[in-house]
Amino acid sequence: MNAVRSRRPPTGRIAPAPEQATPPTPGAGALSEREALVTAAEAALQQRERALEQRELAVQTREELANEQALRRIHTETQLREANEHLVLASLRAQTKTEAAETATAQMSFLAEHDFLTGLPNRSLLLDRLAQSITLARRHGTKIALMYLDLDHFKEINDSLGHPAGDQLLQSTAQRLQTCVRNSDTVSRLGGDEFVLLLSDIDTAQDTILTAEKLIASMAAPHAIAGHQLHVTLSIGISLFPDDGQDVDSMLKNADTAMYHAKRSGRNRYQLFAPTMNFRQAERRSGTPSEHAPPL
Ligand SMILES: Nc1nc2c(ncn2[C@@H]2O[C@H](COP(=O)(O)OP(=O)(O)OP(=O)(O)O)[C@@H](O)[C@H]2O)c(=O)[nH]1
């Protein structure tokens, strides 16, 4: 007998059961279907979550954009407001500068035409007005008068009380002279103690005489200056247009000549110009008496 190797396990030992693939159970199809359903549900859930995330991202982006735009708008508004404030400030500064320049120009033109001590029109403005008055008087056939005034012995006031007291007396005199004429007339100061009055549109020489008397009378009351009661008088020379002069120079020269004669005749008086006085004027300039001069 052939020895046959038995495949049986040795006696007394139980052989383990060979491994086998698990046989399909009866509910396996349904399970995989459920798993598929779960997977699909999970996928849908994930998709929804992704969509949600995207929506949130979109909302967030929109909000950020809106915030950014709002910030940009605020920034732009702030810039506009600041620019506007700068403009307002700049225009205020420009306006202030323009006003200051206008004031300075007005002051300069006032100073150019007025006497700094009394504020009266100066020689330049007087000559201007005299030229205009002559033109008008020539056109309308009217008369004008020029009165040349000089304080008597004014130098003594300066010498005894000082220049500042003399200045105050000149200012006080200027005020009094202005009260004696109409607003349309001109009271000017040529310099020193010399004043010239321009009376426009007078009817007769008599009008001028009345004004001259008024001027002399206005100086009768003393001037209270530096603790003193100062008495000062005036000498006045008068020339008329068209009788005594036809232009600015001859009017002024003849009024000055008449004033010189008022001084020579004793001061504190007025003198109408007369053609014979020109001999005396020549004498005054040369310092020697004229042989042809008629008696004063
Ligand atoms: N206080 C003062 N004095 C001035 C000014 N300008 C000129 N004077 C002085 O005025 C004086 C003028 O004197 P005059 O007119 O020559 O002589 P007066 O003493 O008035 O004598 P008569 O004119 O001959 O009566 C001079 O002493 C000048 O120095 C001024 O602005 N202020």
PDBQT file of the ligand as one rigid body, heavy atoms in Angstrom, charges set to zero:
ROOT
HETATM    1  N1  LIG A 301       5.161 177.446  12.337  1.00  0.00    +0.000 N 
HETATM    2  C1  LIG A 301       5.429 177.446  11.041  1.00  0.00    +0.000 A 
HETATM    3  N2  LIG A 301       6.082 178.462  10.497  1.00  0.00    +0.000 NA
HETATM    4  C2  LIG A 301       6.335 178.465   9.182  1.00  0.00    +0.000 A 
HETATM    5  C3  LIG A 301       5.942 177.405   8.364  1.00  0.00    +0.000 A 
HETATM    6  N3  LIG A 301       6.321 177.681   7.089  1.00  0.00    +0.000 NA
HETATM    7  C4  LIG A 301       6.950 178.889   7.123  1.00  0.00    +0.000 A 
HETATM    8  N4  LIG A 301       6.959 179.363   8.389  1.00  0.00    +0.000 N 
HETATM    9  C5  LIG A 301       7.478 180.625   8.887  1.00  0.00    +0.000 C 
HETATM   10  O1  LIG A 301       6.510 181.628   8.619  1.00  0.00    +0.000 OA
HETATM   11  C6  LIG A 301       7.164 182.871   8.662  1.00  0.00    +0.000 C 
HETATM   12  C7  LIG A 301       6.612 183.742   7.538  1.00  0.00    +0.000 C 
HETATM   13  O2  LIG A 301       6.964 185.018   7.793  1.00  0.00    +0.000 OA
HETATM   14  P1  LIG A 301       6.780 186.167   6.734  1.00  0.00    +0.000 P 
HETATM   15  O3  LIG A 301       5.438 186.072   6.101  1.00  0.00    +0.000 OA
HETATM   16  O4  LIG A 301       7.945 186.208   5.828  1.00  0.00    +0.000 OA
HETATM   17  O5  LIG A 301       6.853 187.402   7.628  1.00  0.00    +0.000 OA
HETATM   18  P2  LIG A 301       5.825 187.904   8.709  1.00  0.00    +0.000 P 
HETATM   19  O6  LIG A 301       6.460 187.827  10.033  1.00  0.00    +0.000 OA
HETATM   20  O7  LIG A 301       4.533 187.225   8.579  1.00  0.00    +0.000 OA
HETATM   21  O8  LIG A 301       5.705 189.391   8.301  1.00  0.00    +0.000 OA
HETATM   22  P3  LIG A 301       4.724 190.045   7.232  1.00  0.00    +0.000 P 
HETATM   23  O9  LIG A 301       4.279 188.983   6.315  1.00  0.00    +0.000 OA
HETATM   24  O10 LIG A 301       5.562 191.062   6.540  1.00  0.00    +0.000 OA
HETATM   25  O11 LIG A 301       3.629 190.652   8.021  1.00  0.00    +0.000 OA
HETATM   26  C8  LIG A 301       8.649 182.582   8.535  1.00  0.00    +0.000 C 
HETATM   27  O12 LIG A 301       9.257 182.802   9.790  1.00  0.00    +0.000 OA
HETATM   28  C9  LIG A 301       8.726 181.089   8.212  1.00  0.00    +0.000 C 
HETATM   29  O13 LIG A 301       9.851 180.468   8.768  1.00  0.00    +0.000 OA
HETATM   30  C10 LIG A 301       5.246 176.321   8.969  1.00  0.00    +0.000 A 
HETATM   31  O14 LIG A 301       4.850 175.330   8.326  1.00  0.00    +0.000 OA
HETATM   32  N5  LIG A 301       5.005 176.376  10.285  1.00  0.00    +0.000 N 
ENDROOT
TORSDOF 0
